[in-house]
Amino acid sequence: MAGDVHLFGIRHHGPGSARRLVEALDALNPVVVLIEGPSDASELLPMLADSEMVTPVALLTYAEDNPANASFFPFAEYSPEYQAARWAVRHGAALRFIDLPASDRLGVAASEIAEETATKAEDDPISYDPIGALATAAGYDDGESWWSDVIEENPASGPVFTAVADAMTALRAETKLLTAREAAREAHMRIEIAKAAKDCEGAVAVVCGAWHVPALLERRSLAADRELLKGRPKTKIKATWAPWTAPRLARASGYGAGVVAPGWCAHLWETREGDRIALWLAKVTRVLRERGHFVSTASVIEAQRLGIALAALRERPSPGFEELREAAIACLCNGERAMWNDVAAELLVGAGVGSIPSATPLAPLLEDLQRQQKATRLKPEALERPLTLDLRSESGLMRSTLLHRLNALDVPWGRLTDAGRSRGTFRENWQLRWEPEFAVRLVENLLYGSTIAEAAAGRLIEAMGKETELGALAGLVRNAMIADLPRATETGIAALETKAALTSDGQSLLEALPPMADILRYGEARAGTVEHLAALMPRIVVQAALALPYAARNLDVPAAAKLRGAILAADAAIQLTQLEADIVAKWREALTALLHDDQATRLIAGTAARLLYEAELLAADHTADLLARMLSPGTPVAEAAGFFEGFFEGAGQRLIHDAALRGAVDAWLLSLDDEAFTGSLPLFRRVFSALDRHERRRLMDALFARSTGAKGYRLIADAAAIWPEHQARVLALLNAGSAR
């Protein structure tokens, strides 16, 4: 005797559909449960009931010869298909998928599927959005609201699946178009249903999208359905489970079958109808309080009443998240939408990350990661822990390379804690912490390659092709170099050479030098060819030197500060790489030219003077003369302040320890007359305020220390008589400086 077939039309990721489906399965007690999904991945379905499986998760299928050709089928706890699979395993029912195999979907070019979807949306809006068509007929503005009222949030139970089937049957009678792929899908499902019904005695439950119910109820010959499937494309595939995230279940993420608010859907599934409103508002209240907002219990009660009243005014069976959102804004957020926006993402979308059983067959990048974790003896841990690597050892270099490659894939398992601070070539300090979502990011990088090395290289090469800034491009080349990715490094160096030849912007040229210096530095510890870069960097230094005087002219404050930072970083890079003397001389000549250019922005000129002094190309007495000229009374205060700041900002320690410079500056200060000194007080305050209390004390000690080396200050004769007059003078100067 053939099995009795019962079809249950559901909305993917619908908590109301899931609840009604579980009730229907309990009442029917089928011996077979068939679910819309790729039939060649049926053996993985029972894993959904594994105690280690934590939703959200996704069934991942990908082409064996091209892992970048992949498809995901996400499941949340409130997905009807997920609950159906768990019910089947729990009750010992047979369980399998019945849709076209993944080998068919992956054998069709993605562009063809997209073209079919676009054609359906344009030529037959009913089949493209059947729920939207029903909503329009019912007087709703959108399908989501109608489906929520009728199915997901309707507290009244009833013959839901029969009503859905009748509605879809009426809609399909009006459709103008059925694509070849959709016809093949439904033919394949009919064949699988017929096979299951023939092979078993008892009820057969079919869980599928509501749109397909009428087509699966039709009586068609198996020969006609098999004819529809002839000549379908095939490709060898692999399938596995992958962790998924709550935000990726949201429609806003681009997921076509996504829901508007995954957090709200999870709440609908977890709560009974009677408790739903109060518990949701309690959750909103808790999150607001955690963010430091005061919310009273009385306000929560008023929000509940307002939500119910709004639903009644809108003739909805119960408040949805829209009504409760508006009630929360009015009663809990004092009418301030900004307060609601502060918590909306956490409440409506969530940040949950699923996990999969340890026995799950893994995707290529995850398999490769597991192999390399074993090879490098790096165990993923949720707690943050430090790791120091010696790049001179094979194990240290292997670990560093793996962590850098993962960073290139936007999987920051490790974070460098001494990046940019240490000039040491052979040591790296990391902070390690594994997050479950990193597995998702690895899967997402399958389109770049099936191993971590291939994927990291592919992703960097793509970024290099899109990069327009020379400095950022040099940074990408550095990342490729330290991750030991020769193909990406060669591609990047070629792009760097081309872009440098076409660039005349001084700022861009300067910003390219620090990452290039890092590349040359890392060349000591890592395998890789840097000869091209060793020849390119001197050329860029010369180009930057030629462009610098023009780039430094007539800049506003933000532009001057940005260029100053680039000059300091570039100078450090030039010193680090120990370039040829004639190249360094070109750079120093450019700095010297800034001192004699009246159009050069004074902040930049002061910075150049400081670098020349530190390179011992500007003597202390010449520095004093330069300060006197640049800070003369006839110089506008803003320009003088810029030069003084450019020279001394960050150089407080030099004044403490460099007696010659300190003496020259002290002599210049003593040479100022009262008016000039008073006029310069704002400059002095601006610079010396950067010194902390201990540095100011050490500077005073250095100025007043006796020749014996003892530190302290001696009172002059008759100090008590002189002090009142001196105090009055100091206060007058301070008041004058404040007025300016």
Buried (B, 14 or more C-beta within 10 A) or exposed (E): EEBBBBBBBBBBBBBBBBBBBBEBBEEBEBBBBBBBBBBBBBEBBBBBBBEEBBBBBBBBBBBBEEBBBBBBBBBBBBBBBBBBBBBBBEBEBBBBBBBBBBBBBBBBEEEEBEEBBEEBEEEBBBBBBBBBBBBBEEEBEBBBBBBBBBBBBBEEEEEBBEEBBEBBBEBBEEBEBBBEBBBBBBBBBBBBBBEBBEEBEBBBBBBBBBBBBBBBBEEBEEEEBEEBBEEBEEBEBBBBBBBBBBBBBBBEEEBEEBBBBBBBBBBBBEBEBEEBBBBBBBBBBEBBEEEEBEBEEEBBEBBBEBBBEBBEEEEBBBBBBBBBBBBBBBBBBEEEEEBBEBBBEBBBBBEBBBBBBEEBBBBBBBBBBEEBBEEBEBEBEEEEEEBEBBBEEEEBBBBBBBBBBBBBBEBBBBBBBEEEEEEEBEBBBBBBBBBBBBBBBBBBBBBBBBBBBBBBBBBBBEBBEEBEBBBBBBBBBBBBBBBBBBBBBBBBBEBBBEBBEEBEBBBBBBBBBBBBBBBBBBBEBBEBEBEBBBEBBBBBBBBBBBBBBEBBEEBEEEBBBEBBEBBBBBBBBBBBBEBEEEBBEBBBEBBBBBBEBEEBBBBBBBBBBBBBBBBEBBEBEBBBEBBBEBBEEEBEEEBBBBBBBBBBBBBBEBBBEBEEBBBBBEBBBEEBEEEBBBBBBBBBEBBBEEBEEEBBEBBEBBEEEEEEEEEEEEEEEEEEEEEEEEEEEEEEBEEBBEEE
